[in-house]
């Protein structure tokens, strides 16, 4: 019985070796020990290239230099190859167990021959496809948008303040506009709404730049960030050298800044000062009850009255109203609300 098996293996190997010259390939069985690990490495490299390509052609972040269809076709073919190569890799251990005589023969020669041929062909396909995917530059960053819309929480109506600032922006005689007020009064929220209004309102501005400047800010980094918005992102930018002079009525540049201190206005040479006020009683209560929620306000007959007193203690300061209302949103007993009122009585909120 053993002799018959040996004769069968020998005969199958003889037949397969006879096929190789006809198809123009070396013996796929003998090379399986080398081609299978090589295929595994090529598969990893194709996955990595596929992932890099997907990141570069993200339509939310990039603008394609090559036709979009061509890149998508490359990615589609890559996905198919990855799936097929993974299947070959998974079948590899079983096929390797069939090898004998130092890997030059197989217990199932026909199966090993076909498998080895598939591995060799797949390896060539992957290598060719990787070469086709080596675009000089798949995509490049989009030019900076004229306005970067910023996320905003708009719990209260600030239309009157927005219009007041906007009229100053449209005034050609006003170059520098300052918004001042207490911390937490909503200066940044107002400025965010002004920023976003540029994207929805026809205007003559080429680009709107948002920059955060703290007390200990690095001027160089701020200039670099601003320069990046106008296309000078490769090096530190001297704003005067790239044509950004001080705002004035002659050049049409506008600067809007926020501050808590009136001393800043002299240094910034502000032509217009706008005070951002705390909310009136009605607007304050509207904001407070919106954040607390009707479920909590209606959870006990006494809570709504107590909530009105808490809102009043916040002095119309939006930050205090929002913070405290969110903290009280889960308080459903009068005792908890009374405790909050006592704490607010001893706080240093603005009068």
C-alpha positions as CSV (number, residue, x, y, z in Angstrom):
1,X,0.0,0.0,0.0
2,X,2.9,2.3,0.9
3,X,4.6,1.6,-2.5
4,X,1.4,2.5,-4.3
5,X,1.3,5.9,-2.5
6,X,4.9,6.6,-3.3
7,X,4.3,5.7,-6.9
8,X,1.2,8.0,-6.9
9,X,3.1,11.0,-5.5
10,X,6.0,10.4,-7.9
11,X,3.6,10.2,-10.8
12,X,1.8,13.4,-9.9
13,X,5.0,15.3,-9.4
14,X,6.2,14.0,-12.8
15,X,3.0,15.2,-14.4
16,X,3.3,18.6,-12.7
17,X,6.9,19.1,-13.5
18,X,6.0,18.3,-17.1
19,X,3.4,21.1,-17.0
20,X,5.8,23.8,-15.8
21,X,7.8,24.2,-19.1
22,X,4.5,24.4,-21.0
23,X,3.0,27.2,-18.9
24,X,6.4,29.0,-18.6
25,X,6.8,28.9,-14.8
26,X,9.1,27.2,-12.3
27,X,7.7,24.5,-10.0
28,X,5.1,26.3,-7.8
29,X,5.2,23.5,-5.2
30,X,9.0,23.7,-4.6
31,X,8.8,27.5,-4.2
32,X,5.8,27.6,-1.9
33,X,8.0,27.9,1.2
34,X,9.3,31.1,-0.2
35,X,6.3,32.6,-1.9
36,X,3.8,32.2,0.9
37,X,5.8,34.2,3.5
38,X,6.5,36.8,0.8
39,X,2.8,37.1,0.0
40,X,2.1,37.7,3.7
41,X,4.6,40.7,3.8
42,X,3.2,42.1,0.5
43,X,-0.3,41.8,1.9
44,X,0.7,43.9,4.9
45,X,2.3,46.5,2.7
46,X,-0.8,46.7,0.5
47,X,-3.0,47.2,3.5
48,X,-0.8,50.0,4.7
49,X,-0.8,51.7,1.3
50,X,-4.6,51.3,1.1
51,X,-5.0,52.9,4.5
52,X,-2.8,55.9,3.6
53,X,-4.6,56.4,0.4
54,X,-8.0,56.4,2.1
55,X,-6.8,59.1,4.5
56,X,-5.4,61.2,1.7
57,X,-8.6,61.2,-0.4
58,X,-11.0,61.9,2.5
59,X,-13.4,64.3,0.7
60,X,-14.0,66.2,4.0
61,X,-10.3,67.1,4.3
62,X,-8.7,67.0,0.9
63,X,-9.0,68.0,-2.8
64,X,-8.0,65.3,-5.3
65,X,-5.3,66.1,-7.9
66,X,-5.9,62.9,-9.7
67,X,-9.4,62.0,-11.0
68,X,-11.5,60.8,-8.1
69,X,-12.7,57.8,-10.1
70,X,-9.1,56.6,-10.8
71,X,-8.2,56.6,-7.1
72,X,-11.5,54.9,-6.1
73,X,-10.9,52.2,-8.7
74,X,-7.4,51.6,-7.3
75,X,-8.9,51.3,-3.8
76,X,-11.6,48.9,-5.0
77,X,-9.1,46.6,-6.7
78,X,-6.9,46.7,-3.6
79,X,-9.8,45.6,-1.4
80,X,-10.5,42.6,-3.7
81,X,-6.8,41.6,-3.7
82,X,-6.6,42.0,0.1
83,X,-9.6,39.7,0.5
84,X,-8.2,37.1,-1.9
85,X,-4.7,37.2,-0.4
86,X,-6.1,36.8,3.2
87,X,-7.9,33.7,2.0
88,X,-4.7,32.3,0.6
89,X,-2.9,33.1,3.8
90,X,-5.5,31.3,5.8
91,X,-5.2,28.2,3.6
92,X,-1.4,28.3,3.7
93,X,-0.8,26.2,6.9
94,X,-2.8,23.3,5.6
95,X,-1.0,23.4,2.2
96,X,2.4,23.6,3.9
97,X,1.5,20.5,5.9
98,X,1.0,18.6,2.6
99,X,4.6,19.2,1.6
100,X,7.2,16.5,1.9
101,X,10.6,15.6,0.6
102,X,12.0,18.9,1.7
103,X,9.2,20.8,0.1
104,X,9.8,19.5,-3.4
105,X,6.8,17.2,-3.4
106,X,3.4,17.0,-1.9
107,X,1.0,14.5,-0.5
108,X,-1.6,16.2,-2.7
109,X,0.4,17.4,-5.6
110,X,-2.4,18.7,-7.8
111,X,-3.8,20.7,-4.9
112,X,-0.4,22.1,-3.9
113,X,0.4,22.9,-7.5
114,X,-2.8,24.9,-8.0
115,X,-2.4,26.6,-4.6
116,X,1.3,27.5,-5.4
117,X,0.3,28.9,-8.7
118,X,-2.4,31.1,-7.1
119,X,0.1,32.4,-4.5
120,X,2.6,33.3,-7.2
121,X,0.0,35.1,-9.3
122,X,-1.4,36.9,-6.4
123,X,2.1,38.1,-5.3
124,X,2.7,39.5,-8.8
125,X,-0.7,41.2,-8.9
126,X,-0.1,42.8,-5.5
127,X,3.3,44.1,-6.5
128,X,2.0,45.5,-9.8
129,X,-0.9,47.1,-8.0
130,X,1.3,48.7,-5.4
131,X,3.4,50.2,-8.2
132,X,0.3,51.6,-9.9
133,X,-0.8,53.2,-6.6
134,X,2.5,55.1,-6.2
135,X,0.9,58.4,-7.3
136,X,3.3,61.3,-7.2
137,X,0.8,63.2,-5.1
138,X,-2.7,61.8,-4.5
139,X,-4.1,64.8,-2.9
140,X,-3.2,68.2,-1.4
141,X,-4.7,70.2,1.3
142,X,-7.6,72.4,0.3
143,X,-6.9,76.2,0.3
144,X,-8.1,77.6,3.5
145,X,-11.8,78.5,3.5
146,X,-12.6,82.2,3.6
147,X,-14.5,81.5,6.8
148,X,-14.1,78.5,9.2
149,X,-17.5,78.0,10.7
150,X,-17.0,77.4,14.5
151,X,-19.3,75.3,16.7
152,X,-21.6,77.5,18.7
153,X,-24.0,77.1,21.6
154,X,-26.8,79.6,21.0
155,X,-29.2,79.2,23.9
156,X,-30.2,82.9,23.9
157,X,-31.1,85.5,21.4
158,X,-28.2,88.0,20.7
159,X,-29.5,89.4,17.5
160,X,-29.4,93.0,18.7
161,X,-25.8,92.7,19.8
162,X,-24.9,90.9,16.6
163,X,-26.4,93.7,14.5
164,X,-24.7,96.3,16.5
165,X,-21.3,94.7,15.9
166,X,-22.1,94.1,12.3
167,X,-22.9,97.7,11.7
168,X,-19.4,98.6,13.0
169,X,-17.9,96.0,10.6
170,X,-19.7,97.6,7.7
171,X,-18.6,101.1,8.8
172,X,-15.5,101.9,6.7
173,X,-14.3,104.4,9.3
174,X,-14.0,101.7,12.0
175,X,-10.9,99.5,11.8
176,X,-10.6,98.1,15.3
177,X,-13.7,97.0,17.3
178,X,-13.5,95.9,21.0
179,X,-16.0,93.8,22.9
180,X,-15.7,94.0,26.6
181,X,-17.6,92.7,29.6
182,X,-17.5,90.4,32.7
183,X,-15.9,87.0,32.4
184,X,-18.7,84.6,31.4
185,X,-21.0,87.3,30.0
186,X,-20.8,85.8,26.5
187,X,-18.2,87.8,24.6
188,X,-16.7,84.7,22.9
189,X,-20.2,83.4,22.1
190,X,-21.0,86.7,20.5
191,X,-17.7,86.7,18.5
192,X,-18.4,83.1,17.4
193,X,-21.8,84.1,16.0
194,X,-20.2,87.1,14.2
195,X,-17.5,84.8,12.7
196,X,-20.2,82.4,11.4
197,X,-22.4,85.3,10.1
198,X,-19.6,86.0,7.5
199,X,-20.3,82.6,5.9
200,X,-24.0,83.3,5.5
201,X,-24.0,87.1,4.7
202,X,-22.6,88.6,1.5
203,X,-19.5,90.7,2.3
204,X,-16.2,91.9,0.8
205,X,-13.9,90.0,3.1
206,X,-11.4,87.7,1.5
207,X,-10.6,85.7,4.6
208,X,-11.7,85.6,8.3
209,X,-9.0,84.6,10.8
210,X,-9.8,83.5,14.4
211,X,-6.9,83.6,16.8
212,X,-6.8,83.1,20.6
213,X,-4.4,85.5,22.3
214,X,-3.9,84.9,26.0
215,X,-1.9,87.0,28.5
216,X,1.3,84.9,28.0
217,X,0.8,84.0,24.3
218,X,3.8,83.5,22.0
219,X,3.5,86.2,19.4
220,X,5.5,84.1,16.9
221,X,3.1,81.2,17.2
222,X,0.1,83.4,16.7
223,X,1.6,84.9,13.6
224,X,2.4,81.5,12.3
225,X,-1.2,80.4,12.9
226,X,-2.6,83.4,11.1
227,X,-0.1,83.0,8.3
228,X,-1.3,79.4,7.8
229,X,-4.8,80.7,7.2
230,X,-3.6,82.8,4.2
231,X,-1.2,80.2,2.7
232,X,2.1,81.0,4.5
233,X,2.3,77.8,6.7
234,X,5.8,76.6,5.9
235,X,7.6,79.1,8.1
236,X,7.2,81.7,10.8
237,X,5.4,84.6,9.2
238,X,6.0,88.3,9.8
239,X,2.6,89.7,9.1
240,X,3.9,93.0,7.9
241,X,6.1,91.3,5.3
242,X,3.3,89.4,3.8
243,X,1.1,92.4,3.4
244,X,-1.1,92.5,6.5
245,X,-0.8,96.1,7.8
246,X,-2.7,97.5,10.8
247,X,-6.5,97.7,10.3
248,X,-7.5,101.1,9.0
249,X,-10.2,102.7,6.9
250,X,-7.8,103.0,4.0
251,X,-7.0,99.3,3.6
252,X,-10.3,97.8,4.7
253,X,-8.9,95.5,7.3
254,X,-11.0,94.9,10.4
255,X,-9.9,93.7,13.8
256,X,-12.4,92.5,16.4
257,X,-11.2,91.5,19.9
258,X,-12.7,90.7,23.3
259,X,-11.3,91.6,26.7
260,X,-12.4,92.1,30.3
261,X,-10.1,95.1,30.8
262,X,-10.8,98.6,29.4
263,X,-7.0,99.3,29.6
264,X,-6.6,97.1,26.5
265,X,-8.5,99.5,24.3
266,X,-5.7,102.2,24.4
267,X,-3.1,99.6,23.4
268,X,-5.2,98.2,20.6
269,X,-6.3,101.7,19.4
270,X,-9.9,100.6,19.2
271,X,-12.2,103.0,17.4
272,X,-15.4,101.3,18.7
273,X,-16.0,99.9,22.2
274,X,-19.1,97.7,22.7
275,X,-20.1,96.4,26.1
276,X,-21.6,93.0,26.3
277,X,-24.2,93.2,29.0
278,X,-25.6,90.5,31.3
279,X,-29.1,89.2,30.4
280,X,-32.2,90.9,31.6
281,X,-34.6,89.0,34.0
282,X,-36.8,87.5,31.2
283,X,-34.0,86.3,29.0
284,X,-32.1,85.0,32.1
285,X,-35.1,82.9,33.2
286,X,-35.7,81.7,29.7
287,X,-32.2,80.4,29.5
288,X,-32.2,78.9,32.9
289,X,-35.5,76.9,32.5
290,X,-34.4,75.7,29.1
291,X,-31.3,74.1,30.7
292,X,-33.0,72.7,33.8
293,X,-35.9,71.2,31.8
294,X,-39.6,71.0,32.4
295,X,-39.4,67.5,34.0
296,X,-37.4,68.8,36.9
297,X,-39.3,72.1,37.2
298,X,-42.6,70.2,37.4
299,X,-41.4,67.5,39.7
300,X,-42.6,69.3,42.9
301,X,-45.1,72.3,43.3
302,X,-42.5,74.4,45.1
303,X,-39.5,73.9,42.7
304,X,-40.5,76.4,40.0
305,X,-40.7,79.3,42.4
306,X,-37.3,78.2,44.0
307,X,-35.8,77.9,40.5
308,X,-36.8,81.5,39.7
309,X,-35.0,82.6,42.8
310,X,-31.9,80.6,41.8
311,X,-31.9,82.2,38.3
312,X,-32.3,85.6,39.8
313,X,-29.2,85.0,42.0
314,X,-27.1,84.3,38.9
315,X,-27.3,88.1,38.1
316,X,-28.0,87.5,34.4
317,X,-24.5,86.1,33.8
318,X,-24.9,83.5,31.0
319,X,-22.0,81.3,32.2
320,X,-23.5,81.2,35.7
321,X,-27.0,80.5,34.4
322,X,-25.8,77.7,32.2
323,X,-23.5,76.1,34.7
324,X,-25.9,76.2,37.7
325,X,-29.0,75.2,35.7
326,X,-27.2,72.1,34.4
327,X,-26.1,71.2,37.9
328,X,-29.7,71.6,39.2
329,X,-31.3,69.6,36.3
330,X,-31.4,66.4,38.4
331,X,-32.5,68.1,41.7
332,X,-36.1,67.2,42.3
333,X,-36.6,68.1,46.0
334,X,-37.2,71.5,47.4
335,X,-34.5,71.0,50.0
336,X,-31.8,70.7,47.3
337,X,-33.0,74.0,45.7
338,X,-33.1,75.8,49.0
339,X,-29.5,74.6,49.7
340,X,-28.4,76.0,46.3
341,X,-30.0,79.4,47.1
342,X,-28.1,79.6,50.4
343,X,-24.8,78.8,48.6
344,X,-25.5,81.5,46.0
345,X,-26.2,84.0,48.7
346,X,-22.6,83.5,49.9
347,X,-21.1,83.5,46.5
348,X,-19.2,86.4,44.8
349,X,-21.3,86.5,41.6
350,X,-21.7,90.0,40.2
351,X,-24.5,92.2,41.6
